[in-house]
Each structure stands twice: as structure tokens, then as C-alpha cells.
Amino acid sequence: MVTAATGVSAREDELEAMLERRRSSVRPAAVVMRPDTLGAARLTRYSFSRMMLRRASTDRWLARRTSFQIDAQGRGESIYRLDIGDAMFHFVAFTTTIDESEHTDRVVANRWEITAALAEGELTDDLLELLRSEVPKQEDGRLDSRVLVLTRGNRSVRFFQYLVDALARGEQPEPDEVADAGYIMRSTAFYGNGKCGVRSFEGYSDAHPLNVPFRAQFVAAWLFRELSYDLVEHCARARGGDRAALFDQAWRRYFGLGNATGLGLVPYALHHPRVINAWAGVRELALADVRTYELTAERAAALEWWIRRAHRHFDEGTDDDCHPFTSTRGLAPKAAQIGRAFAAVTHRSLPFDELYRWAADQDVETTELVVSLLIELHEESDEVVDRLLRVDEHPPLDPTLTIGEVRTLLETHFGWLDSVDPEEDACWWLISDNTEEPRRMRRDRLAPDGRDVAIDVANRMVRLRAWLDTESADASIQTVLRQRPEHRFAVERLQQTGVPYGEPRDNVCAVGFLPLQLQRFQLAVYGMDNFKPKSTDWLRVTLFQGAPRLSDMRTDMDDAWVLPQRPSTAERTETA
């Protein structure tokens, strides 16, 4: 048991106990939290979107559209109802049209074509009036605890009207016209946890069906995606009349929901080390377990299926510049290479371990693709993973620590600071007055003047270490901090971390810091894919591509929808 003197709560939680038991087999933080490893992460069996859909299947959720008051241009009000046992939820969306010049991928904008909310309980007249009044305002609106999630987004400028026109003519989309994205609408935010007055996550009871981190947000995202299909088909019928077509079997699940993500993910990761530890820890536990599996015909067939599926999915992608990531099509030969490598080790006693060891000697994109594919074989229950994702972010602090004990903590959890240049502090982070978005700023262009956001963890720890070397090892840290309060944040952070995967091993204030790498890790945990960087600071992704629709709810929804195959002309003709 880890004691409070080491900076971790005396209560040994389930995740830390499992990691401790597998200490010799899980990958070390020196590998897992390296920037290039984080920047090659891919969705896995335990990504949030996939876990949500498996839970929907297991618990037999019932979902349906109950109201669709939409005009020929796709403007109006839509309501979707979701029943989970005795609990009832409604996704209420308000749609309009805006000029193409008003479209933006940024979180902050003045207008959106879709604004929506996920609310719990009966959709009473007063609740509906509240949603009609406040949801279109987004951040300027004020909601109450009946609302769980607030979201908004826009139609795809490139794809929405193209799809409407094709269906209106009675035709299906041409595969090459939609090859590089795979979405109809693109969201820009899914607000929860108290934002704008919606319910705080701590306000969910233990028995609440969505009492898993981010589950409510992904329910909202899934219903948002359903709305995108309904709007396209409705607008096509309004334009084409009787000749208009619906999406056929080959296309009806292909499109996902687009998303654009920027610098806001960086402060989140730095502010929530124990959350990041849980996300990485679940993945590493699964990988360690699979590497111990013996080969069976079922396991071999499953991995070979996933490798073939990945190869075809990537091969149908594009060669778009995705620097610093590998392009979608560029991953296809890596998947083929993985298939050959697995075939070469099937006679070994632990072939999955051998495959990983082979991958660890390849480039990082190949390594992490193998990690993702191997985790598909993991046999843990989702209930266990749900528990592991719930973390205590407020462990008690120990004011009796001595300088010597703090030095030991620092060396244990931040020994990698030797690779950080203490003078590399060229940038600082702030919240923009105009947009309320996180931003990086060069110190030589604008001084912080006390307005910086405290996420410069690496540099603060470097300065803490230099100060500790000047103090007596027996002195109380609390006593000494009275004279040097500028180090309080670093000491408190050090005591609260105490977990193996809580700290990305990077300096966010360095000129060379690449936000895309930390962003990609988080997006992969969410279940997003198709990473398309648009600068060093933000990228576009796709969520739920290929996923089951509302009408699929009564069937068993397994994970075979992941990495969907793009419909071919032959498939379209056969379907017709």
C-alpha cells in the first residue's frame, strides 16, 4: 500500500493496484508519456465512443425520433428520445442556415447552424421553453441541472449540399467525392460538468446510467450524428420529391460526425493528471494482458480480421499532408507489414508479445497501431473499465512532508526533467479576452503580468528542484513555503500526482512544443480518428464513422463497425 508520505492517498484505488501487480509487464511512463508516443495513439476497444455503444447494446437502450418540425432548407426543431431502463433523456436540436462565411472550426463563434442539448426526464413545457430560449445562445445562455450536455456545430461546407443534391436526383454519393472526411456535420463543442448551468458530473448519482466520465457527451454526439442523416434525407426529399432516394445500405452508416479541436485540450491534460493516468493506464493494462495470451484459433482469426480491416480502411484513404502524422493511405503498408510480422510469429509460445516486441523496433506509428490492434483481443469486462475511469482528483495533501521527502517525490515522478532546458520558457499560456479560448504567447511579445494559466508544469518543477537543493532535507515543506510561496503550486501538484502516467513528458512553454501530439492522445481516447492537422495547434477528426444508427438499437451492436470500408461503385450497384 502506498502511503500519504509518497504523495498519494493512503487508499489504494483499483487502477493503481492493478498497475502495481503488472509493474514488470506494463510499459513504463518513459515510453507511454513520451510526446511522439502520445502523438501516435489510436482509438481502441476502450475508447469512450465504443464503450458507450456497447453499453447501449448490453442494456438494450431504446432510442427514437419523436418530433421533426423542419422546413425544406433544414431549419426548425428536432427531438430524439432515449430510454435507458427507467431513465428518460431527450436530445433537442435547433437548426438553421447561415452564410458560408460565418462557418468556423473554432469553439467560439457568433452563430451556428445546429445548437442542441441533452436533457434528462420528461420534456415538460417549461423545460422545452427554456431550451428554445437558451440553447441557441450557447455560452451566453443559462440552463439548469435538468440539462446534461450543451452542443453546437455546422453543416459541412463541402459535403452537406453535395449529399442533398445526389439523393434528390435519386442517386447515391460517388465514393471519390467523400473520400477524405466521412462526415455530414461538424461539431465544435460538447459542454458538460456545470458549464452554463448544466448538471455537474458530481451531481450524477451512483446508480445513474450515464455515471461514467464523458458518457453523456458521447450520447449527445451520437444523436447529433443521427440528426445529420435525418436533415440530409429530409432536404433531399423536399428538393427531389418522389424521385429522391434515402441512403442505401452501403452508405447509411458510413458517415460519422466531424469535429475540430484546438488548444483547449492542452490545459485540460495538464490540469487533470489523475484523469490522464486513468486513460493511459487502462490502455496499458489491456496491452500487458494481451501480451500474456496464448495463441488460440479464435484469437488468431480475430487479430487477422482486424489487420485486414485496418489495411483496407487505410488503403481507401487519402495521401493528404497530415504532418507530423502519417497520412491515412500511408498507414496501409504499415498494416500489411503488421500482417506479415504476425504470420511470422504464430508458432512462438507468446505470439502477441512477440508481435509487440517486433513493433517496438519499428516507427512509432507502427508501434501504436499494433497496440491498438492487440487491445481488440482484450477480454476484460466494460464494467471494470468503467470503474477504472472514475478517479479521485482531490487526494488529501500531506503538510508534514520534509524537503527530503519532496526531493524523493520529484526524482520518482519527474526524473525526466533532465531533458528539459530550464531556460526554455519562451512561451506562456493565457485565456484570450476576445474569444475565451486558450492561447500561447511569446514572452518577448507580451509579458504575462500575472495573467498566465498555470500549466507550465515542467518549468515549475525545474525551478522547484533548484530551490530544494539549497534547503535542509529535514525542514518542513510547509514551513519553508511560507518564505517561498511561488513554489506552492509545484509542491501541491507533486503531491497530487503520484501516478505513473499522469504527466506528459514535455514542456508546454517551449517554442518547439507541438500541441498536436497531446491533442491526438486525448482524441484517440474519445474514439476519434482520421486525424487531419490544419496547423501546429489544431486538427480535424471524425467520430462514430461506420457506427450503428438508432434503427440498429435492437440488434447486437458489436465493434465490427470500426474502421469502416468505403462503399464501392460495385456495392452501390448491387444494393440498388
N, C-alpha and C positions, 0 to 999 in steps of 0.2 A: 504494500500500500504506500502511495506517495503521500508525504506529509505536507502540512501547510508551510513548513520551513523551506520547501523547494519551490514555493510559489504557486502550487496547485491546491485546489480544495482537498481536504482530507478525505472526502467522499470519492472513492474510486469509481468513476462512471463506467458504463458498459463499453463504450468505444475505447477508452484508454486501457481497460482491462484486456480487451481483445487484441489491441495493438501490442500490448506488453507480452502477451502469450506468443505472439508471432514475431517478436522482435528480430529473431535471426533470419526470418524469411521475407518480411516486408521490405520494400525498397527504402533506403534512407532518405531523409529530408534533403540531403546534399544532392540527390538526383531528382526527387519529386518536385521540389520547390525551386529548382533552377529555372531561370526565365525561359530558356529555349524549350524545356520540357513542358512548362505551363502553356507555352505558345504553340504546342503541337497536340494538345489534348483534343479528344474527340468524344462525341456522345457515347454513352454506354447503356447497358441494361438498367443501370440505376440512375440515369438522368431523370429529372423531375417530370418531363412530359410523358415519358414511357411508364413510369411508376403510376402516374395519375390514371392513364388509360387502362393499365392492368387492374388497378383498384376498381375502376368503373365496371370492368367486366366481372371481376370476382364478386362484387357486391350488387351486381345487377342494377346499376343506376338506370333510371328512365328519363329520357330527355325528348322534348318535342317543341316545335314552334307553335305558339298559341295565338299570336297576333302578328299581322304583316300589313300595316297600313302604309303602303309605299306607292309613289306615283311612277309615271313612265320613265323619269330620269333617275329613279332610285332614291328619292327623297321621302322621308317620313319616319315612322316609328315601328320597331320590331320588338317582339318579346319572345323569349325562349324560356321554357320551364324545365327545371331539373329536379327530380325526386330521388333522394338518397335515403332509403329506409323511411323513417317518419319525418325527415327534414325536407324542406322545400326551398328551392332557390330560383331566382328569376334573373335572366340576363336581359336588360332593357337597353336598346340601342337607338340612337337618333342619327339619321343620315341626311346629308345634304350634298350639294355640289359647290366647289369653289374653283376659282380660276387656277390654271396650271401654275401660274407664277407664285401662288400662295403655298404650293406644296413645299414641304421641308422635311428633312430627316431628323431635324433637331427636336429635342424634348420640348423646348419652349417655342410656341408659335401663337398666333392670334386666332386662327381658325383651323378647324379640321373637318373632314368630310364624314367622319364617324366618331361619335362620342358615346360611351356606354358605361354601364355599371352592373356589377353582380351584387344582388341583394338577397337577403335571407328572409324567409317567411312569406306570408300572404302578401300579394301585391295590392294593398289597400289603396283607396282613392287618394288618401293623403300622402302615402309613400310615392305613388306614381306622380302626383303633382310636384313633390319635392324633387324627384328625378328629372322631370321635364324642365323644372326651373334651374336646377343647379348643375346637372351633369354636363350640359353644353359649355358651361363656364370653365370646367376643369379646375385648375388651381385657384381661380377666383371664386369658385363655388364652395358651399359649406353643406356637408352631408351629416348623417348621424350613424349610429352603430348598427343600424339595420343593413347598411351598405358595407360590403366586404372589399370590393375592388372597384377602382375607377380607371377607365382606359380611354384611349383615343387613337386615331390614325387616319390614313388617307388611302384612296384607291391608288393602285399602281398606275403611273402615268403611261407606262409602256404597254401594260398587259390588259388592264380592265376593259378599255374600249375595244381593243382587238378581239377579246373573247366574246364580248357582247355582239360585235359585228359578225363574227364567224357563226355563232349559234343562231343569230337572227336570220342568216341565209340558209339555215338548216344544215350547217357543216360543223365538223369538229375542228379543234385547233390543229395547225400544222406544227409538228414536233419541233422543227428548227426555229420557229418563231418564239417559242417559250423555253428554249433550252437553258438559258443562263440564269434563271432565277427560281421559277417554280412557285410563284405566289400570285395572288389576285389583289390583296390589300397588304399594306404595311403598317404595323403598329409602331408607336413611339414611346409608350409607357404603360405600365400596369401598376398603379399605385395601390398600396395596402398599408396595413400596420399603422393606422392612425392618421395618415395623410388626408388633409381636407376634412377631417372629422369621421372618416370611415373607421370601422372597428379595429382596435389594436389586436395583434396576434395574441397577446396575453389575455385578451378578452374571450378567446375561444375556450370552451370547457374541455376537460379531458376526453369527454365522450363525443365531442363534435366531429362529424365525418370529414371535415377539412382541417383538422388539427394536426397538420404536417406542414413544415415550412414551405411556403410558396405554392401550396396545393390550390388554394383559392385563385391565385393569379393564373395558374395554368388551366383551371376550369374556364376562367374568363377568356383566355387566349383561344382555347379550343372552340368555344361558342362564337367568338369573333371570327374565326376561320369559317365556321358554318354559315354565318351571315354573309361572308364574301361570296360563297357559292350561290346562295339564295338571291342576292342582289343581281349578280350577272345573269342568271337564268330569267329572273323577272324582267330585267331591262331588255333582254333579247326577245322575250315573248311580246313585250309592249311594242317593240320595233318590227319584228318579223311576223307577228300574228300566227296563223295556223302553220306556216312553214317553219317556224322556229324550232330548234332542237334543244333538248336538255343535254348535259354532259353524258356521254355514254359510259359504259362500264370501265373502259380503259382510262378515262380521264376523271371520273367522278371523285377519286381520292388522291389524284396526283398532286394537286396544288396545296401548298401549305400557307402559312401566314408569314409575311415578311416582317423584318424588324431591323431597326438601325440603332446601334449602341455606341456611345461615346465615352468621354472621360469620367462620367458619373460612376462607373463600375470600380474605378481605381480607389477612391476614398472608401467605398463600401468594403472592399477587401482588406484595406489597412485598418479599418475601424472594427472589424469583426474577426479577429484571429481564430477564435474557437469555432466559428462557423466554417471558415475556410479549412480548418483542420478536419472537421467532420466530413466535408465534401471530399477532400483528398483521401482521408482515412478510409472511408467506405470503399473507394476505388482500389486503394492499395490492399485492403483486407481481401477483397474479391480476387484480385490478381494473385496474391500469395496463395490463396486456397486452390485456385485452378492449377497453379504450377505444381501442386502436390497430387493432382488427379492422375490415376492410372488410365491408360487408353481403353476405351470400350468402343464397340462398333457404333453405338449411338452418339457418343461424344465426337468420334472422328467424323461421322457423317454430318453432324451439326456444324462443326468448325469448317469443314469443306464447303458446306452450303453457304455459310456467311462469307467466306473468302470469295466464292464465285459471285455472290450477290454484290459485294463491295466492288469487285473488278468491273462488273457490267455497269453499275451505277456510276462509277468514276469515268469509265470509258465513254459514257454518253454525255459527259460534262463538257466544259469549255477549256480553252487554253488562255483564258483571261489572265492578265497580270494580277497575281494575288500576293505579291511580295509583302512581307517576308515569308508568307506561307507558300506551300506548293499548290499549283493550280489543280482544279478538280481532275482534269484529264491527266495531269502529271502524276496523280496518285494511282492510276490504273496499272502502270508497270510495276509499281511497288506492291500492289495487291497480288499480281501474278507471281512476283518474286516470293512473296509470303507463301503462296500456294505450293511452289516448288520446294521451299525450305521445309514446310510441314511434311510433305511427302517423303523427304529425306530423313526425317527423324521418327517416323511412326514405329520403327522397330525398337526404339530405345525404351527403357523402363519408365521414364517420365517424359514423354514427348512434348507435353505442353511447356514444361520447364525448359526443355532443350530449345523449343521454338523461341521462347522469350530470350534466352541467352544468345541465340543467334541474332535476334532483333536488336539487342542492346549493343551489338557491334556495328549496326547499320546507322544511317542518319536518323535524326530524332523523329521525323515524320513517320518513318517506317516503324520505329520502336513503338510510338504511341498508337499507331494503327493496330499493331499486334496486340497491345494492351487492351484496346477496345474490343477486338475480335475475341480474345481469350475470355474476357469478362462475360461475353454472351453465354458461356458454358457454366457460369456460376450457379450454384444450387441453393443459395440462401433464400429465406422467405422475405417477402417485402415487408412484413410486419416488423421483423428485426431491423431492417434498414430504416424504416420509418422512425423507430426508436432512436437509432444512432444519429439521425439528423436533428433530433431535438437536443440542444445543448444549453448548458448554463453559462451565460455570458457574463455573469456577475459573481465569480467566486470570491470568497472573503479575502481581504488583504491582510497581511501579517506585519503590523507596525514594529515588531520586535526584531526584525531581521538586522543582522550586522552587516557592515561593509564587506567583510569577508564572504558572507553568505551570498550577498548580491553579486560579488565578483564571480562566484561559482555559478550562479544562475546565468550570468551574462556569457560566460565561457561555454556553458552547456547549450544554450539556445541561440547564441549569436557568435559562435566561433568563426562563422563565415565572414565576419566584419573585416577580417584581414584583407579581403579582396575589395573593400570599399575605400576609396580615396577620401580622407576626411576633409579635403579641400574641395571636393566635388559637390558643391552646394549652390550651383549656378541658378537653379530654379526654385520657385516656391509656388504653393497651391493656394487658390482663393475661390470664393464663390462670387461670380460676376454680379455686379449690381443690376445690370440691364437684363440679364437672362436667368439669374439664379442658378446657373449651371457651373460645375467645377471647371476651373481653368488652370493652366500652368503659365507662369510668368517668369521672365528672366529678371534676376535681381539687378542687373546693370541697366534695365529699362524702367523698372518701377520697384521701389523699396516696399517691403511688406507693411511696415508701420503697425504691427500688431494685428494685421488682418489675415494672416496666413492660417490655412487649415492644417491642423496638427496631424499630418500623415507622413512626415519626414522621419520615419522610424529609424532607418539605418543611420542617418546622420546624428540623430539624438542619442542613439546607443554608442556611437563612436565617441561623442563628447562625454557621455556618462563614463565610459571606460577610462578615458584620460583623467577624469576627475577622481575616480575611485582609486587610481594608482597613487594619488597624493594623500590619501586618508588612511587612518589606522584601521586595521582589519577588525578590531574589537569594538569599534564605535557603532552606536545605534544609527541605522539609516534615517530614522525619523528625526533624531536629534540633529544630525548633520544637515538634513534637508531644510531645516529652519533657516540655515545660513545660505543655502544654495537651492532656492525653490524652483529655479529654472530646470532642474533635473527631476522634478516630481513626476512629470508625465512619463518619462522613460522608466523610472523605477516602478510606477504603478503598472505600466504596460508589461514590464518584465515579469512582475508577479502574476499578472492575469493570464499571460500566455502559457508558458509551461507545457506546451503540447508540441508534438513533433512536426506537424505540418501547418502551423499557424502563420508562418512568416514567409512571404515570397522573398527569395534571396536576391533582392535588387534594391537600388537606390532611386526612389521616385523623383529625387531632386537633381539627378544627374542629367546633363544635356543629352546623353545618349540613351536615357531611359525610353523604352518602347512600350507605350500603354497597350498596344495590340496584344501582346503576349499574355498579360494578366487578364485582359478582357476575354480572350478566347477561352481560357480555362473556365471562367465563370459561365460563359455562354454554352460551353460543352456540357457542363453540369446541368444547366437548364434543359438541355436536349436540342440545342440549335446546331445547325450545320450550314454548309455552303458558305464558308467564310470569305467575304469579299471586302478587303480593306479599301477604303477610299482616301485615307491619309495615314499618318503615323498614329492618329488619335481616335479614329472611329471606323466602323465597318458595318456592312450589311450581312444579314444572316437569314436563314429560313427555318421555320418551326412547324412541326406537325406535317411535313411533306410526306404524303402517302398514308397518313393516319386514317383510322376508321372515322366515319361520319356518324351523325345522330341516328340515321336509319340502320346502322350496323350494331346498335347497342344491344340488341337481344341475341346476338351471336357471340361466340367466344372470341375475344379480341386478343390474339397473341401478338408477338413482336415481329411478325413476318412483314409488317408494313414498312419497316425501317429501310433506308437506302433504296427508295422505290426505283423501278425501271421506267424510263420514259416511254410512253406508248409509241409504237412504230406505225408507219402507214399500213403495214400488213395487218396489224392488230385492229386498227380502226376499220379497215375494210371488212375483216372477219366479223367484228362486232355489229357493223351495220347490216 
